Amino acid sequence: MPPGNVPSSDRWLVSYADFVTLLFAFFVVLFATSHTDKQKARKVSESVRKAYGSTKPVPTEASSVPLMMGTPLTKQPEQHPLVATMVTELQQSLESLSAELEKEILAGKIRIRMESRGLVVTLQESALFAAGDDTILPSIFSSLGRIAVAIRKLKNPVRLEGHTDSVPIHNTRFQNNWELSVARALSTMKYMTELEDLPMQRFAVAGYGDSIPVSENETPAGRAKNRRVDVVIMNEYNLLQEPDGR
């Protein structure tokens, strides 16, 4: 056979080069997939950190991914230290107020419950104000006084939140439900600070109008539940979300 027709001994390099190219592409895909997962995990970590108000980063191992996918976890995450204390912090006040205001609670005038933001005492409009008015009825003074005693024993800030139903209001004093809800929360604060001598610096006032109903607005009973003032004794955990002063 002529020398020019002898098969080359280097033909294996072609197959080897093809294999290396495929291997390179495979690892590029793996790297890209891994990089995307890390970015998603980092975003998840940041969201969880902000939600808990923590300055420490949340681990982003693969074990945290099933939580976002809805897959049951075999190991429960550790509870945030402030979450563990937010109930016990105000539990005694909850128990004492529930006992002292038992009559009003049974009559449906007041509701007391513990929420993630703190101890919430709901004052129904029927016990607190006349319809369409922001003047506190004298018949509720005794109940407000007992709530003030509980507030005085604590150092926690208090937020007073006014709520209305969805029925539009327009009279000589209020143009809409927003004004009425703010005015009622403000009247409750004036009672606490002027008649009960609590420091004004401990209070914040908010009016939500009809934007946060707790019941339907299609029935009289539902609308009556929505007309309320919430006295929120805030826990330390919730304070992390509040603006800082100088």
N, C-alpha and C positions, 0 to 999 in steps of 0.2 A: 504494500500500500504506500503510495507516495507520502512523503513527509507532510505535505500540506493537508492531507485528509485525516491525519491522526486526531482523534477527539481531544479537546483541551481538558487538562486536569483541573482547571479553575472554574468549571461550570457550576460547582456547588455553591459558589459565591452568590449566584443569582437567587437561588432558593433561600440562602441565608439572609440576603438583603431583604427579600420579601417577608421573611419571618420577623426580622428585626423591626421592619416598618409596621407590621400588624401589632407586634408587641408594644411598640411605642404608642400607636393609636389607642390600644387597650388601656394603657396606663394614663393617657391623657383623659380618657373618658372617666376613669376612676377618680382622677384628681379633680376634675370638674364637678363630679357628683358629690364628692366629699366636701369640696369648697362651698357648694350651695347649701348643703346640710348644716355646715358650721354657721353660715350666715343666718339661716333660719333659726337655729338654736340660740344664736346670740341675740336675735330680736326677741325670741320668747323669753330669754333670761332677763333682758332689759324690761320687758313688760311686767314680768312677775316681780322684779325688784322694785319698780315704781309702785305697783299695787300694794306691796307690803311696806312701803316707805322705808326700805332698808338701804344703807349705804354700802353694804357688802354685796359683791356679785353673787348671782345664783348659779350653781354648777350647771354646765350645759352638756353633760354626758348623754350618751344615747338613751339612757334609762329614763330621761325626762321627756323624750319624744312621744311615747305612747300616751302620755297625759293629754297632749294636744290632739291626738288621733282618736281619743275616746276609748282606748283600750284599757281594761281594768289593770290596776297596778297591784302587785303582790305585796309591796311595801309602802306604807303610808308615809308621806313626807313629814318631816319634823315641823311642829307647830311653831309659828313665829312667837318669840318671847312676849311681845306685847299683846298678841291675840290671847295668850294664856291668862293674862292678867286683866283683860278688859271687862270680863264678866264679874270676877271676884271683886274688882275695884268698886263697883257700884251695887253689888248684890245686897249688901245690908240696907242700902237706901231703898232698893226695890221692895224688899220684904217689909220694911217699916212703913213705907208709904202705902203698900197694898193693904196692910192691916188698918192704918189710920183712915184711909179713904175707902174702906170696904163698902160703906153705905152708898157713896156716890158711884162706885164701880158697879154695884149691883143694880143701881138705878139707871145705868147706861150714860151717866153724865161724864164720867172720866174713864180712860183706859190707860193702863200702865204696862209697859213691856220693855224688854231688853233687846236692843238692836246692835249691829256692829258698830254704829257710831256712838252709842251710849244708851243711857236710860231715857226713855221717851214717855212723857206724861201727856196724854191727849185730852184736851178740854173741849168738849162738844159745844157748839154755838148755843144750843138750847139752854145750857147751864151758865154760859158766860156772857152772852150779849142778846139784846133784842134784835129782831130781824132787821138787817140793813143798817145796823148801828155799831159803833165801836166803843160805847160806854159800858164798862164792866158792871154787871148786876151785883148789888150788895149781897144777894143770897149766896154768892160763890166766894165771898171774902174769907170765910172760915177755911174752906178747902185750899184756897190760894195761900193762906197763911201757913198751913201745914206743909205745903210744897216748899214755901220759902224757908221753913225750918230745916228741911232736908238739904236745900241748896246751901244754907249757911254753914252746915257742918262739913261741907266739902270745899275743895279749892278749885274744882273743875269749872271751866267756862260754861255758859249756858246760851243756847241759841233758841230764840222764840220765832216759830214759823207759823205764819198765817195762811189759811187755806179756805177756799170757798167752793160752792158748787158751780155748775156751768150756766146757770140762769143769769142772763145779763142784768146788771144793775146800773141805774142812772138816776140819781136824785140830786138835790141841791148840794150835797156834801161829797159824794163819790161819783166819779165819771165811769168807773168800771170796777170789775172784781179785783184787779190788781191793787188799786188804791185801797179798797176795803180790806183786803188781806194784810197789807202792810200796816194800815191804821190799827187793826185789831192786835197785831203782834206788838206794835209800839205801845198801845194802851196797857197790855200785859206787862211790858217792861217798866212802864211808869209806875204801875202798882207795886212791882217788886222793889224798885229803887226808891220810890217816894214814901210809900206806906209801910213797907217792910224793911227799909233802910239797908238794902243790899247794894254793894258797890256797882255803879253803872259800868265800870270797866270790865266786869265779868260777863256782860251781856252782848249779844249780837241779835239783830232783827232781820228777818227775811219774809218777803211776801211772795207766794207762789200762785195766787189767784186760783184758777180751777185746773192747773196743769198737772197736779199730782193727786188724782182722786184715789180714795181707798175703797170706793164702792161705785155702783152704777149711778149715773145721773138721770136715768129714765124713770125712776120711782121716787116718791117723796122720802121714803126711808133711806134710800141710797144717798140722796142729796143731803139729808140731815147728817149722815156720817161724814160727808166730805166737808161740811162747814165746821171748821175746827181750828184750834191753835195748839201746836205741838211745843211742849217745853222739853227741849233736848239737853240733858246734862251730859256733856261730851266727855268721853273717856280719853285717856292719854294716847291711845292708839290713833284715834281720829284726829288728834291735835297735830299729828305729823303732816296732815294735808292742809293745814291752815296757813295763811300768809304770815311771815315773820315781820315784826316791827324793827325799828332801829334800836 
